[in-house]
């Protein structure tokens, strides 16, 4: 650095400011602070375990389900769906007696706009057993934002979603080219899709719930 002029006049102050400007821009530590991820950018490819289920059984055409108060509601679960929701905690017992790990977080389709409550109803008993809230701030159609939240949070995680949006969620996770993955969710309510990421690579397996009579 060239020698700075002595004195206290305007010329000295101007030269001093010009000489110190690069140091101020670089910061006192001499390096840049880490930048936050850009909007929509996925977290780093760390290990992850995400389980996806469809909501439980809905009413057949021309029939109606009922809500938590027993009132008729076409956007709620059917009787068999409520029985599946009640049995869902058996898939994730406290002790290691299942091939499925207990979720650290539970997500369900929701959002601000009025929407069918079936996904939230499906996991309500499970969330109570796990003593964790149901995260329902994401609506069907917001799968990229949901995928970002899943990968940024605690693992393992369970997601209950509308079957039409599950392929979009899988694509948003970056797991859509994994071996053995069906192109669409089958016409069934008794499955679990498990996605595991190790070393940046996804793997997939499909597991039966086997909770109710008639489940495959």
N, C-alpha and C positions, 0 to 999 in steps of 0.2 A: 504494500500500500504506500503511495507517495506521502511524503511528510506533510502534515497539516499545517497551515499557516498559524502563526501565533497571533495574539491579540483577541479582542472581543468585538470587532467591528462586523458590519454586515457581510463583508467578503468571507471572513472566517466562518461565520455561521452557515453560509451557503455551501462552502466547500465541505464542511463537516457533515451537513445533511446529505450531500451527494455521496460522500464516502460511506456513510452508514446505511444508506438505503438498501443495498444488496443483503446486508446482514439482517435487517428487519424483515425483509421478504422471506429469507430462509428460515427465520425463527431462531430462538435462543439455543435450541438443541441441535441445530445444524441439519435437520432432516424434516421431511414432510409428515404431518399427522395422517393416520389412516383415514381414507375417505369412506363414508357410508355407502352401502351397495345402492346401485341405481334402482329406481322404481321397477318392479317386476323381475329383478335379478334374483336367481335362486341362491340360497346359501351354499357354502362350499360343500363338495361331495364327500361328506362324512358318512359313517355307517348309519343306517336307518332301518327301521322295521315298521311297516305300515300295513294294517289290516283293514280291509274294506268289506262291508256288508251292504246288502240292499235292505230297505225297510221291510218289516214283517208284512204279512198278508193284508191286502186291502180288500174292500168289498167287491163282489162280482158286479158286473153291469146290471143295473136295475135294483141293486141292493144298497144298503147303507151301513156304514160303520157307526161307532159311537165314541164320544170323547171321554175324558177322565171322569166326568160327572154322569155318565150313562146316557147322555143326550145323543140323539141321532145326528151324525155328521159324516157326510160323504168323503171328507178329507181326512178322516181318522181311520184307525185300524179296524179290521173285521174281528170277529170273536177269536178265530185261530191266530190272528196276528197278535192280539193281546196276550194269548197264552204263550206264544213264542217270546214275546217281550219279557214276560215274567220268568221264563226259563233261561233267558240269555245269560244271566250271571253264572250258570253252571258250566259255560264254556271256559270260564276264567277263574278256576278255584283258587283259594289263597295259597294252598300248597302246590308243589310242582307235580300235578297229576294230569296235566293236559299238554297236548302238543302246541297249544297256543299260549303265549305269555300274557300276563295281566297288563292291560293298558295303563300307561301313565297319564294319558289324556284321551278324552272322548269328544268327537266332533259329530255334528248332525246338521243336515240341511236346514237352513232357517232364513236369516236375513230380515230386513225391516218390512219388506212388502208382505202382505198376507199370503200364506202358502200352506199347503197341506201339512198337518202336524205329524204325519206318520213316522218320519225319521226320528224326530225328537221323542215320540212316544215309544219307539222301539228300544231306545237305549236308556230310557229314564230309570228303570229298575237296576240296570247294570251300573249306571253312574252312581246311584245311591249306594249300592254294595261296595263300589270302589271308593266312595267318599270323595268324589271329584265332580265338579260341575260339568254340564253338557255345554260345549262351546257351539253356539248356533248363530254366529254372526255372519256366516257366509251363505248366500243364496245359490240355488242351482243356476248355473251360468257363470259363476265367479270361481271356476275351478283353478285358474292360475293363481289367484290370491290365496285360495285354500291350500294349494300345494306348497306355496311359500311358507305359510304358517305351520303346516305339518312338519316340514323339514327343519324349521327353525326352533321347534319346541322339543319337549322331552320325549324320549322313546321308551317303549313302543307306543304306538298310537292307533286308535280304532276310529274309523270313519263310517257313518251310516248315511247313505246317499241315495238319491233317485237313480234308478238303473240306467236311464237315458244319459245321465251326466257322468257315469263312472268311466267310460272310455275317454272323455275329455280330461278327467282328473288324472288318469293314468298317463296320458300324453303330457300333461303339465308337470308331472313328476319326472318325466324323462324315462319312463319304464315301458313305453308302448311297443318296443321291439324285442322284449324279452321272450325267450323260447317258451312255447306252450301256452301263451296268453291267448284266450279267445278274442275274436274281434268285437264281440258285444257280450253284455251280461246275459246269461241264459234265462229262460222263462222260469225261474225258480227263486224261492225265498230262503232256502236252507243252505246257503254256501258262505264260505269266507274266502276271500282272495287275500293272500299274504305276499307282500313285496318286501324283499330283503336286499339292502345295498351293502356290499362289502368291497372295500378298495375301489369304490367308484362304479362297480358293476352291479346291476340289478339281477335278481333271480325271482322266480314266481312259483307259487304252488296254490292249488285250489283244494280246500278242505270242506268236508260236509259238517254241518252243525249237529245233526242227529239228536235234536232236542224233542221233537214231537213224533207221535205215531204217524207213519206215512212219509217221513223224511227219508231220502235216499241214503 
